[in-house]
Structure formats: C-alpha cells, structure tokens
Amino acid sequence: MIQKIDIHLHPKEDDPLMEKYLRIMDKHNVVAGVVHGVESEAFKRDFDSNAAVLKVIKAHPGRFYGTVCVNFGKGVDKTLDMIKRFGDDGVIGIKLFPNLNFDPNDDKYEPIWQEVEKRKMLVLSHCGWLNPNTKAPETRIASLDGASPFHFEVPARRHAGINFIFAHFGGGATYLETLVLTSRLKNCFADTCPGWGRWVFENDMAGLKSMFRSQLLYGTDNAGENYGLDDIWWTDKLTSMGFTYGDLQWYFYENAKKLLKIA
C-alpha cells in the first residue's frame, strides 16, 4: 500500500484530538495530514475549529500539521494578529476561507504576505464554492474577487518563498486558471479534494494531462474509512492518464512531504 499524506483535513467535534481518525490513517498508510480550521461565523457554529487545530497538532506532532483559517475581509490588522498568534503556537500555514469580499492581489494585503513569507508558511486557498453559509443562504455575495486562482498570481510572483495551494483544484469553473498558474509558477500547487477537485478528473476536463506531476497534491476532506476506495480510484484514474508508479508516489506522498519539510 502506497504511503500517503493527506493535505486537506478538518478537525472533528466528536473526535477532538483526532485520535480515532489517526487510527484510520494508520490502517490505510496515511502517514501525516494537514488539518485546517474553518471560520465558525461562516457556518454560524460555536465550534472554534482554529483552536481545535492547535489541540490536534500538539497532541500528535509529526503526524498532524495545522493551518489557521483567516478571513482577509476582516481587515489586515486582525488577520496579522491571527497569523502571529497561531504561528507562534505552531501552525505551518494559513487557510483562506471564505474567499469573498477581498482581492488577494490588492497591495493593501502586502503586509500579510510579507508576514507569511517571513514565517515560511504555506497558503491554502479554498476555491470553488462561493457562498459558505448554509444556515443563511440569503447571504449576499458582495464580491467574488478572492475566489479565482488568477487573483493569486501577483502575490505568488512577488513572494516566491510562499507555496500557494489551490484547494479543490481551484474550483470547477476556474480549474484552467490553476493549470495555467501551476505551469508557470513553481510555488503554486493544487489538491484534488472533493468535490471540484475530483469532479474535474471524473469528467476528464481538458488540459488535465498537462498538469505538472510535482505540483499535484492528495487531499480528501476527511475520507476516513473510504481511504481504501479513494486510493484505488485515484490510482486507476491517474494511471489511465499516463502517470507512472513514480508519478503516483509524488502525488500521494512526495510532493506534500517536500512542502511540509518532512525529513
């Protein structure tokens, strides 16, 4: 069974230290995972997933890595404060969600990118699903600026020390932007997290065969006991696209290992 690193996980309220999940990972040879918070306000929930991430990574160092979920729309100062506080507590990156009401290309966010680069953090940008609020579906989408991978091109060019990961392959409608950026910038990556991340492959969307093998990342949104089926599906799909066994190793393990600086 091939080794795997799951680049896209979330903390669970019913498994606060993710100990049950870790046992599932062991069963399926998932040697590490990156746990991302979700902004509680977006879902009108009381669960503080950023705090939960800290508990998980401190309980299982070397197995779980974490990011802090930030919302640029709340302002530069608040975002910087969260990056510094959670960075000092051990997170290795930031997750951007929801990607609404801000443009990461705006120069006013330059202090954030500078802080992220100084701390050698990675960035995972949630892409695809624009309105996160299932409990208040009437919430107005005032701006879609942050939703598109192309809006990260300038920050990625300016800050070669930051690795940008476009979750869910950058979204169904904008997956081609992900292909363009990953073909031009070595610090841009994409994960294959469901639904859009898997959808583009299920539908054999144009251009996918040109995706650089070194910039594709395995992520599942907590596959759990379905890791085995997931492993088979991706192995078959990518092999049908011309991936060698070595390419599969890069996808499932080596690319994330390099990003996480695992010895």
Secondary structure, DSSP 8 states (H G I E B T S, - for coil): ---EEEEEE--BTTBTT-HHHHHHHHHTTEEEEEEE---HHHHT----HHHHHHHHHHHSTTTEEEEEEE-GGG-HHHHHHHHHHHHHTT--EEEE-S--S--TTSGGGHHHHHHHHHTT-EEEE--S-----TT-TT------GGGSGGGGHHHHHH-TTS-EEEGGGG-STTHHHHHHHHHH-TTEEEE--TTHHHHHHHTT-TTGGGS-GGGEE---SS-GGGHHHHHHHHHHHHHHTT--HHHHHIIIIIHHHHHHT--
